[in-house]
Amino acid sequence: MEYFNQIQRMEPPKVPESPVPAMRLMVERVEQRAMETIEKHSAVLAEMAQDVITDPYGNQSPRDSGVWLQILTRAKAVSYDLYAVLMCIRGTGAIAVPDRKWHWVIQPIFGPDAWETIQQYNETKALLNGFRDAFVKILSEV
């Protein structure tokens, strides 16, 4: 019996927490700040703007900003989690590139004000796997 008293209980492996909830909170704060800015400037605009979608990388990449606003708008209608992941991908550094097969593909930007490594981008991009069909549909419709 003493042998069994010496055996330590094995803990189940810890499953890493998904970063999506943190992304959701960050995106909610961005939206809240955008609404506060609108409210400061015009009560009429604030009333009309029930939902504000901003392009977090629009200043760095204005040429595809319109495409990203459409992608983000459609993603938000599908799932707030999909929208939050795409906001983080775009905000960290990504552009929409025309593609014959998919209509649009997402291309990461690497550099000091963007993704540091391909691994970092791929880990974040992997969060889209659960939304694959919806995301492909969005890209083909924009």
C-alpha positions, 0 to 999 in steps of 0.5 A: 500500500505504501507504494501507491501513497508515493505515486503522484497524481497525474494532472491532465494536460493543460489545453492552451486558451484560445486567443480569440476572446482577447481579440474580441475584447481588443476589437470591442475597445476599438469600436467603442473608441470609434463611436466615441470619436463620432459622438464627439463630432456629431450627435446626428452621425452617432445616431446614424452609425449604429455599427462602426467598422474601421480598417485598422491598417487602412493608413498603411495600405489605403489601396485595398482599404475598401476591400477590407471594409467589405470583408470585415463587414461580411465577416461580422455578419457571420461571426464576431469571432471571425471578424475579430480574428480578421481585424487582428490579421489586418491590423497587424499587417495584411493586404488583400490581393486579387486572385483568379481562383478565390477572387481575393487572397490575404497576404501578410506584411512583414516588418517592424510595424507588421508581422515579425515572423511567418510563424506568428502570422500562421498561428493567427491565421490558423484561428480562421480554420473553423470559419474556412467555408464562410471565409472563402465565401466572403472572399469570393463575394467581395 
